[in-house]
Amino acid sequence: MIYDGMNLRFRQLQAFHSVIETGTVTGAAAILGISQPAVSNLLHQLERQTRFKLFERDRGRLRATPEANLLFREIDTVVRGFDHVTQAVIDLQNKQAGQLQVASQHSMSFGFMPKLIAEFARDRPDMSISFQSQYSSKVQEWVISGLFEIGICETPLLHDGLVAHPIRVETSVALPAGSPLAQHEVLTPALLEGAPFLVMGPDHITHRRLREAFVQAGVPLKTRVHAQLFKNLLSFVKEGMGVALLDPFVLDFDREGGFVSRRFRPQILMEMAVITSATRPLSAIGQEFLALLRSELQPYCID
């Protein structure tokens, strides 16, 4: 009978499990990274504590007894589970696993962010990814609440408790392919007089600043389509319905063609920010991705 109070050590069970799997003490020692005498000693300890023989020798190999086979079935899931946890810790230390949690405003979500996340994930096959695109106000709420570690949004910031890395990017005018306006390298309100504009909602910063530019130039702004996404506006441009003032993330990552873009003067900038929570520390994965994101955004930024 096994005496009460028996205290089996996990290392004993691990050595026993490895010997069963490899059939030899040598194989178990290689898996565990310890010496053969150390494996043999762990097996002897386990036999003393269980009070039954674990192995018989059969032509140089160890053959498990019926009792050992029963014990193996009982501990197999536990030992494999521990090995999985150990590997997970190693992966986290090597930044191969973990979870990336990023939310973005819409214009960056169709090309820029998927490309960047795919690049970041290439050497991290076990990393899980949570990515969502939304309106900027919602992105800020998600970062504040902890649903996402990193957000990219348009300003203004509507909440305290955010750490913001500001970004300013230049907008350009998208024209249908073949538009006579494409002969100009730089477009102005005077050159665009009478051109139907496809615009964001009246409260969006690009719409407000576009109106201001036309008012200051003394030129009427003709609007034809209102939409809520830059991607939608670009689709209307391709259909020949007008021109639109868009950010570089929509323009640079469109692969379908059917439009050309030109600079606009006076220059109209979009203020954006990469945001994190001021009250929650970033994970190691989050810190690495934040550094990569800021680096990749740098060429778009206007000082």
Secondary structure, DSSP 8 states (H G I E B T S, - for coil): ---TT----HHHHHHHHHHHHHSSHHHHHHHHTS-HHHHHHHHHHHHHHHTS--EEEETTEEEE-HHHHHHHHHHHHHHHHHHHHHHHHHHHHTTSSSEEEEEE-HHHHTTHHHHHHHHHHTT-TT-EEEEEE--HHHHHHHHHHTS-SEEEEESS---SSEEEEEEEEE-EEEEETT-GGGG-SEE-TTTTTT--EEE--TTSHHHHHHHHHHHHHT----EEEE-S-HHHHHHHHHTTS-EEEE-HHHHHT--S--EEEEEESS--EEEEEEEEESSS---HHHHHHHHHHHHHHGGGB--
